Amino acid sequence: MREIRTWREYLIEKFADREKAMGYLQVALEEYQGDNDTATFMRALQTVVEAQGGIHELANQIHTPPQTALKMLSSDNTPTLDTLGTILNALGWRLSIEPLEDAIPSLE
């Protein structure tokens, strides 16, 4: 008989692959820029953290108690750049700036 998994379990398994996880977060961030849905972006980030070793591994990487790391990921508030940068850094990634496809010329 085939084992039934939840959607989250499927995503966690899929995003154990770092390239897939990074692509997923890039899409989640692009969607956030369009809809400002912080909760959905944070769930995507939580899923990737879980897939990449879990909250305890993140806490070890950022030298903080697991409860603090969990609180950082569980907030419905928009994370600060420092918080997002710290989490991404622990995952081995960084924030970057790139032009939009339909970008307006400079604001000068």
Buried (B, 14 or more C-beta within 10 A) or exposed (E): EEEEEEEEEEBBEEBBEBEBBBEBBEEBBEBBEEEEEBEEBBBBBBBBBBBBBBBEBBBBBBEBEBEEBBEBBEEEEEBEEEBBBBBBEBBEBEEEEEEEEEEEEEEE
